Amino acid sequence: DASFFRPAVGACGDTNTVSDFVVAVSFEFFHSFGPQTNGNPMCDRRIQATAPGGKTVTVTVKDKCAACAHFDLDMSPAAFEQLADRSVGRIHAVKWHLL
């Protein structure tokens, strides 16, 4: 699934805004690449996400999401809106892969 959040200073140590194309991955997925936060190998990795209707967006990992399921994405509002209107709240069955 994909949802959205208001980014600020993320787990990667960078400050991002609602207009940046950034994403938080689940805590478990983030830390499967290493125990550290700043400097984690997931920081600055790019992800291409595709909604069920075929719309796609490319985002950069800048944070981790404690409330997300293992393969969920929590996107900035600008990124989420490339897939659906924010009024839907959550997009089910989003497919994604690391670039």
C-alpha positions in Angstrom: 0.0 0.0 0.0 1.0 3.6 -0.3 0.0 6.5 2.0 1.4 10.0 2.5 2.9 12.0 5.3 4.4 15.4 5.9 8.1 15.1 5.6 10.6 17.1 7.8 13.9 15.8 9.0 13.9 12.2 8.1 15.9 9.1 9.3 18.5 9.8 6.6 19.3 13.2 8.3 18.0 15.4 5.5 15.2 18.0 5.7 12.5 17.5 3.0 9.2 19.3 2.2 5.8 18.3 1.0 6.8 19.2 -2.6 9.8 16.9 -2.6 9.4 13.4 -4.3 10.5 11.5 -1.2 9.4 8.3 0.5 9.6 6.5 3.9 9.9 2.7 3.7 9.0 0.4 6.6 11.2 0.3 9.7 11.8 -3.4 9.0 12.7 -2.9 5.3 14.9 0.1 6.1 16.9 -1.8 8.7 17.2 -5.0 6.7 20.0 -3.1 4.9 21.8 -2.2 8.1 21.3 -1.1 11.7 22.3 2.5 11.3 19.9 5.4 10.5 22.0 8.2 9.0 24.2 6.5 6.4 21.9 3.5 6.0 22.4 2.0 2.5 18.7 2.6 1.8 19.2 6.4 2.2 19.0 8.1 -1.2 17.9 4.9 -3.0 15.3 5.5 -5.7 12.1 3.6 -6.0 9.6 3.5 -8.9 6.1 2.9 -7.6 3.1 2.0 -9.8 -0.5 2.3 -8.8 -3.1 -0.2 -10.0 -4.3 2.2 -12.7 -0.8 2.3 -14.2 0.4 5.8 -13.0 4.0 5.8 -11.8 6.2 8.0 -9.7 9.9 7.8 -8.9 10.8 8.8 -5.3 13.9 8.9 -3.1 14.2 7.1 0.2 14.7 9.7 3.0 12.9 8.2 6.0 11.5 5.1 7.7 8.0 4.5 8.8 7.3 2.7 12.1 3.6 2.2 11.3 4.1 0.8 7.8 3.8 -2.9 6.9 7.0 -4.4 5.5 6.5 -3.4 1.8 4.3 -0.3 2.3 5.4 3.1 1.1 4.7 6.4 2.9 5.1 9.2 0.4 5.3 13.0 0.4 2.1 14.6 -0.7 3.6 15.7 -4.0 4.7 12.1 -4.8 1.4 10.6 -3.7 -0.5 12.9 -5.9 1.3 11.5 -9.0 -0.6 8.3 -8.3 -3.9 9.4 -6.9 -5.7 12.3 -5.2 -4.9 12.7 -1.5 -8.6 12.3 -0.7 -8.3 8.5 -1.3 -5.9 8.4 1.7 -4.4 5.1 0.9 -3.7 3.2 -2.4 -3.9 -0.5 -2.2 -1.9 -3.0 -4.3 0.9 -0.5 -5.3 3.8 -2.3 -6.9 7.3 -0.9 -6.5 11.0 -1.8 -7.1 14.3 -0.3 -6.3 16.1 1.5 -9.2 
